[in-house]
Amino acid sequence: MKIFNIATNIGLFKLFCIEKKINVRSTIWYLLIGISFFFNYGCQVSPAVTENKRLELAQEKIIKKDYDGARVILSKVYESSKLKTEKGEALYWIAYTHIKESSYSDALNYLENADKLYRSGHLLGAISSRIIACALLENNEARAIRQYQYIQDKKVGEMPEIDFIMGKYYHKKGDLANAKIYFQKCRNSGDNLFGRRAQYSLKHVEEGVFYLQLGAYSNSANANNVNQKIKSEYSLNTYIREVSIGGNTLFVISYGKFTTRMEAETELNKLKARYKNLDFVIRP
């Protein structure tokens, strides 16, 4: 029946061509060329589309925490792709799976190679921010600084995050001068997320004179009584400071004297762990 239908259709096609005075042989020839072109090229999927689908599938596996499965797919993308950007993107996501597993050294190796391949595009800032973060986690400050110097003029959207990462590193290290520089850059960016975090963090790298406060009283006798009680019960070397606020004098029970807020925070954490019943507050 199928053969009969095909033969009938061809016959009808020939009759149509005769009536319309169309050259049957030429028409059939061009028709066959068109069909051949369609099956040879029209049905093929673009390699770029294939790689994009693979990248999407790998990201889905990352979301599901199937990091090994994601790496298998991403390795295939890296091997088969002819585009440097696609290869770099595949390496970036492989590095990301290692970051999620806290394998920062492995992640840094993949990020280094991704950085060499991916020198422009939407992932440029993300690659740099991860390189800086992983390098600092590996105590490789020199590598982080090199990457920072490379990326700072590229105008990437991740720059506030990068400045915040650098600020947090120096804050933790105790280098308050550098921490302040990077936090200020981040704050001045106006970024809604990291700019606000930097604004808060700047308070913790202030320099000046800071005290730990245990209470403030308008009556000196009350302040002295509480102060003596704290000294006898907790063996703390507290003292009373007179502070003028709005024309009124307060008698503040204080402990210590620190040149940076960070020093005051360090001592505060120690005292909180040791004396859970006492409520310490940092005051300038």
C-alpha positions in Angstrom: 0.0 0.0 0.0 2.9 2.4 0.9 4.6 1.7 -2.4 1.4 2.3 -4.3 0.9 5.6 -2.6 4.4 6.7 -3.4 4.0 5.7 -7.0 0.6 7.5 -7.2 2.1 10.7 -5.7 5.0 10.7 -8.2 2.6 10.2 -11.0 0.5 13.1 -9.9 3.6 15.2 -9.4 4.6 14.4 -13.1 1.2 15.3 -14.3 1.3 18.6 -12.4 4.6 19.4 -14.0 3.4 18.6 -17.5 0.3 20.8 -17.1 2.4 23.6 -15.8 5.1 23.1 -18.4 7.8 22.5 -15.8 10.8 20.3 -16.6 10.2 17.2 -14.6 13.8 15.9 -14.5 15.2 19.2 -13.3 12.5 19.7 -10.7 13.0 16.2 -9.3 16.8 16.7 -9.3 16.5 20.0 -7.3 14.0 18.4 -5.0 16.3 15.5 -4.3 19.2 17.9 -3.6 17.0 19.8 -1.1 16.0 16.6 0.7 19.6 15.5 0.9 20.7 18.9 2.3 17.9 18.8 4.9 18.9 15.3 6.2 22.6 16.0 6.1 22.6 19.5 7.7 19.1 20.5 8.7 18.7 17.7 11.3 22.1 18.2 12.9 22.2 19.9 16.3 24.7 22.8 16.7 27.7 21.8 18.8 27.2 25.0 20.8 23.7 23.9 21.6 24.9 20.5 22.7 27.6 21.9 25.0 25.1 24.4 26.5 22.7 21.5 27.3 25.6 19.6 28.9 26.5 22.6 31.0 22.9 23.0 32.1 22.7 19.3 33.0 26.0 19.6 35.0 24.6 22.6 37.0 21.4 20.7 37.8 23.6 17.9 39.2 25.5 20.5 41.3 22.2 21.8 42.7 21.4 18.2 43.7 24.9 17.8 45.2 25.9 15.1 42.7 29.4 16.6 42.3 31.0 13.4 40.8 28.2 13.3 38.2 28.7 16.9 37.4 32.4 16.5 37.0 31.9 13.6 34.5 29.7 15.8 32.3 31.9 18.9 32.6 35.0 16.9 31.7 33.3 15.8 28.5 32.5 19.4 27.7 36.1 20.4 28.2 37.4 17.6 26.0 34.9 18.0 23.1 34.5 21.8 23.0 36.6 23.8 20.5 35.8 27.2 22.2 38.2 28.5 24.9 35.3 30.2 26.7 33.3 26.9 26.9 36.4 25.1 28.1 37.0 27.8 30.7 33.4 27.6 31.8 33.6 23.8 32.2 36.7 24.2 34.4 35.1 26.9 36.5 32.2 24.6 37.3 34.5 21.7 38.1 36.4 24.0 40.5 33.0 25.1 42.0 32.2 21.4 42.8 35.6 21.2 44.7 34.8 24.4 46.6 31.5 22.9 47.7 33.5 19.9 49.0 36.0 22.3 50.7 38.8 21.0 48.5 40.3 24.5 48.0 43.6 23.4 46.7 42.0 21.3 43.9 39.6 24.1 43.2 42.5 26.6 42.8 44.2 24.4 40.3 41.1 24.3 38.0 40.5 28.0 38.5 44.0 28.8 37.4 43.4 27.0 34.1 40.0 28.4 33.7 41.5 31.9 34.1 44.0 31.3 31.3 41.2 30.3 28.9 38.4 32.6 30.0 39.7 36.1 29.6 36.4 37.8 28.9 32.7 37.2 29.4 30.1 36.9 32.2 32.2 34.5 34.3 35.4 36.6 34.4 34.6 38.2 37.8 33.3 35.0 39.3 36.5 33.1 38.3 38.6 35.9 39.9 36.6 36.1 43.1 36.9 32.3 43.6 40.7 32.4 42.8 41.2 35.1 45.5 39.0 33.4 48.0 40.7 30.0 47.5 44.2 31.5 47.5 43.5 33.2 50.8 42.0 30.0 52.3 45.3 28.4 51.3 47.3 31.3 52.9 48.6 32.2 49.4 48.3 36.0 49.9 50.6 36.8 47.0 48.5 34.8 44.5 45.3 36.6 45.7 47.0 40.0 45.3 48.1 39.2 41.8 44.6 38.3 40.8 43.2 41.4 42.5 45.6 43.6 40.5 44.5 41.9 37.3 40.8 42.2 37.9 40.4 45.6 39.6 40.2 47.6 36.4 38.0 45.1 34.5 34.7 46.7 35.9 33.2 43.3 36.8 30.1 43.1 38.9 31.8 40.9 41.5 34.3 43.7 42.5 32.4 44.5 45.8 32.5 40.9 46.7 36.2 40.7 46.0 36.9 43.8 48.1 34.9 42.3 50.9 36.8 39.0 50.7 40.1 40.9 50.9 38.8 43.0 53.8 37.7 40.0 55.8 41.0 38.3 55.3 43.0 41.2 56.6 40.6 41.7 59.5 41.1 38.1 60.5 44.8 38.5 60.1 44.8 41.6 62.4 46.0 43.9 59.7 43.4 46.6 60.4 44.9 49.2 58.1 44.5 47.0 55.0 41.1 45.7 56.2 39.8 49.2 56.4 41.0 50.1 52.9 39.1 47.1 51.3 36.0 47.5 53.4 35.9 51.2 52.4 36.2 50.3 48.7 33.4 47.8 49.1 31.2 50.2 51.0 31.8 53.0 48.5 30.6 50.7 45.7 27.1 51.1 46.8 26.5 47.4 46.5 23.3 46.4 48.3 24.6 43.2 49.8 28.4 43.5 50.3 28.3 47.3 50.6 26.1 46.9 53.7 28.3 44.1 55.1 31.4 46.3 54.6 29.7 49.2 56.4 29.0 47.0 59.4 32.6 45.5 59.3 34.2 48.9 59.3 33.0 49.4 62.8 35.1 46.4 63.9 38.3 47.8 62.4 38.1 51.3 64.0 41.1 52.6 65.9 41.0 54.7 69.0 40.3 54.0 72.7 37.7 51.3 73.6 36.4 49.9 76.9 34.4 46.9 78.0 31.3 48.3 79.9 29.4 46.3 82.6 26.9 49.0 83.6 26.2 52.7 83.8 24.7 54.5 86.8 23.6 58.0 87.5 24.4 57.5 91.3 28.1 57.1 92.2 27.2 55.1 95.4 25.3 52.5 93.4 28.0 52.2 90.8 30.6 51.7 93.6 28.5 49.0 95.3 28.1 47.0 92.0 31.7 47.4 91.1 32.9 46.0 94.5 30.5 43.1 94.1 31.8 42.3 90.6 35.4 42.4 91.9 34.7 40.1 94.8 32.6 37.5 92.9 34.5 37.4 89.7 38.0 38.6 90.6 37.9 41.1 87.7 39.9 44.3 87.8 37.0 46.6 87.0 37.0 50.4 87.6 34.6 53.3 87.4 34.8 56.0 84.7 32.8 59.3 84.8 31.2 59.9 81.4 29.3 63.1 80.5 26.3 62.6 78.2 24.0 65.5 77.3 25.2 67.4 80.3 24.6 64.5 82.7 27.3 62.6 84.4 27.2 58.8 84.3 29.3 56.4 86.4 30.3 53.6 84.1 31.7 50.3 85.4 34.5 49.5 82.9 37.1 46.8 82.2 40.3 47.2 80.2 41.5 49.8 77.8 42.1 48.9 74.1 43.5 50.8 71.2 41.4 49.0 68.5 37.9 47.7 68.5 39.3 44.3 67.3 41.4 44.0 70.5 38.3 44.9 72.6 36.3 42.2 70.6 38.9 39.6 71.3 38.9 40.2 75.0 35.1 40.4 75.0 34.8 36.9 73.5 37.2 35.5 76.1 35.2 37.1 79.0 31.9 36.0 77.6 33.1 32.4 77.5 34.4 32.6 81.0 31.7 34.7 82.7 28.4 33.8 81.1 26.4 35.8 83.7 28.0 39.1 82.9 26.8 41.3 80.1 29.8 43.1 78.5 29.4 45.8 75.9 32.1 47.6 73.9 32.1 51.3 74.3 34.5 54.0 72.8 
